[in-house]
Amino acid sequence: MSDQVILALTSCPDEISARRIAHILVNEGRVACVNRISGVASTYLWEGELRDESEILLIMKTTAAGLPALQSRLNAIHPYELPEFVAIPLVGGNAAYLAWVRSGVQV
């Protein structure tokens, strides 16, 4: 269903890039809202090296129809070489809020 609301997640290295990405995506109508969560600790292997980094998690609200454009735009503006991008379909929620999200995403 193309109007299904989706939560898309990415992480950013700092507040400046997280805020910049959030502003761009909301202003362009790729997402209706972005939550920025500071203090996320990420542990991962990158290029054979164990990393332990502090990051900002972005929770982006979009629709299934808007997901491809969101991913493409995020890849273009994200500072990471390989940005995290995962999408979680919502199966329910406040109907009025979900309608607001749908109305804020321009496909």
N, C-alpha and C positions, 0 to 999 in steps of 0.2 A: 504494500500500500504506500503510495508516494507521499501521502501527507502524514505518515506515522512520525511521531516525534522521536528523535534520536539524541542521545547524549554522546558527544564525541569528546575524547580526552587527548590532551597533549601535555607535555611538560616543557618548561622554559628554564634557561640558566639563571635568570634574574628578574627582578620586578620590572625593570625598564622594558625589556623585551616582551614580557608577559602583558604589560599594560598596552604597549604599542600594538601587539597582535590582536588583543581584545578590541581595542578601538577600531582598528581597520576592519575586522570581521563584522562587528556590529554596524558600523557606518555603511559598509557595503551591502548589508542585508544578507550576508552569508549565514549569520546566526542571529537569534533573537536576544541572546544573553550569554555572557561568559562569567563564570565564577572563577576567581583567582585564589588559590589556596597556597599560602606560604608555608615554609617549614617542612616540605616534603623531602625525605631522605631517600635517595635512589642508589641502589647497589646493582652494578651490571658489569659485564665484560664488553670492552670496546677495543678492537684491534689488538686482541690478546692480552689486554691489561685490565686488571680488576679496578673498577672505579667506585668511589663512594662520594656522591655529590649531593649538595643541597639544591633543590629545584622548586619552581613554582608550578603547581598543577593547574591546568585550565580545564574547566568543565564547560563545554560549549553545547548550547541547545539549538538544534536544527531539525530538518525533516529528512526523510529518506530521499526525496527528490533533490534536496539541496546538498546532499553528502558528497557527490563527486566534485562539484565546484568548490566546496569547502576544502576538501583534501588538496585539490590542485592549488588553490590560493594559499593555503597554509604552507605547502611545500615551497612556494615562491617567496614567502616573507619570513620564514622561520630561520633563526640563526644556526640551528643544528644541520649538519650534513644529512642526517637521517632522522627527521623528527618522528617522535612517537605519534601515532594516529590510530586510535581504536574507537569503534562505534558500538554503542549498546542501544538496542531498540527498547523503547518503553512499552510496557503492556498495560499501563494504567496511570492514573493520577487525577489531579483536580482538572475537570473538563474545561473550566474557564481559563485556567493557566495554560493548558495544552493548546487551546484555541488561540491564545495570545502568542504563544511561540510560533504556531503556524502562520499567523498574520505578520509576524516580524521577519520571516524568511522569504526572501525574494528569489524565486527560481528562474 
